[in-house]
Amino acid sequence: MVSSLLIKLGMFAVTLGVVFWIGWTLPNSFDRPNDLGAQSLEESKVAPAAAPKRSHQTLLDLNRATEQEFDALPGIGARLAERIIAYRQSVGTFRSLDELQQVKGIGMKKFERIRPLITVVPDSESVSRERRGT
């Protein structure tokens, strides 16, 4: 029992020694809220998880997007981008956004996350065929 207590005290002393050796300091931002330089607190916040990785503001057309453009969407990696391209090649063109959920790896959560960033623009040729009824 005494040896167990001595071992625990020794571990505590070593821990305190390491803490003092490294130096125990608080970051300056705790006592000065504007210690972030020229940034305000709102600017320094991390972007939300649903923020797109894409640099431009236009919607991504599922029927014309490249593999790199799919890869730039949040939650879509290189392998999933390949699957989307393969699915698009197998069915022809996407007719609706919901059809993207047919791709293996895109569930409801991921689809809802990227839905505001994508669109389906029908081909002018297919639209004219549908209007003529052929």
N, C-alpha and C positions, 0 to 999 in steps of 0.2 A: 504494500500500500504506500509506504513511504517512497519506495523507488519510483512508483508510478507518478507520485506528486513531484518528485525531483525531475523526472523526464519532462513533465508538462511545463514546469517552471523554466527548465533549460530551453525548451522550444519557444516559450514566450519571450525569453531574454534574447534569443537569436533573432526572432521576428522583430523585436524592438530595435535591435542593433542594425538590422538591414534597413528598417524604415529611417532611422537617423542617419545611416551612412548614405542612403540615396537622397535624403532630404525631403521633409514633409512640408509641401507648400500648397496653398490653394491657388487655383487659377485667378488671375487678376480680374477676370470678367465677373466674379462673384461680388466684388465690392464696388466695381464701376461698370454699370450697365452699358455704357457707350464705349467700352474699351475694344470694340471691334473694328476700329479704324473709321473709315468713312461710311461704312455700311450701317444701316439702321437694323433694329432687331427683326423687322419684317423681311428685309432683304437677306438676312443671314439664315433664315429658316430653310430647312431642307425641303426640296420640292416633294409634293405628294407622290405616292407610289404610282398613281394613274397618269402621271405626266408623261407625255410622249417623248421618245428619244429622237423623233424626227425634227429636223431643223426648219422645214417650211410648213406653212399653215394650211396648205391645201389638203383635201381629203384624198386618201389613197384608193384608186380604182382597182378593185380585185381582179378585173379582167385584163388590166394592162401593167400591173405592178411587176417589178423584177424581184428576184430572190433577195437582193440586198435591201430593197425597200420593205419587203415583208420582215426581214430580219431586224430592221430598225424599229418596228412596232414593239411596244412594251409587252414582255412575256413571250415574244416569238423569237426563237433562236434559229440558228442555221438549219438544223434538222427539220424543225416544224415548217420553216419557209420552203424547204425542198418538198415536203409533203403537200403543202398548199399548191405549189406549182404542178406537182404530179397529178393532184386531184383536178386542177383546172384543165390540164392536158387531156385527162381521161373523160371529162364530162363536156368539154367544149368551152362554155363560158358560164360564169355565175349569173343566175337570173335574179337572185335576191341575197341580201346580207345573211339571212338565216341559213342559207345553204353552206356557209363557211363552217358551221357546226358539224357538218358531215365529215370533215377532215379529222383524222385520228389525232388526238392531243389537244383539240380545242373544245373545251367544255363550256358550260354556261358562264362561269366566273371569268374565264379568259376572254370569251366572246363579249361579255358586257364591258370588259375593260377596254377593248379595242374598238367597240362599235362606233363611238363618236369620231374615230379617226379614219374610218373606211367608208366606201360607197361602191355602188354598182352602177356603172354607166353602160346602158345597152349600146351595142354596135348599131351604127346608122343603117347598115345593110340588113341586119336581122329585124330592126324596127320596120323598115320599109317592106320586108317580106310579110311580116305579121299584118300590116295594114292592108296589103293586097290580098291576103288570105291564102298565100301559097306556101 
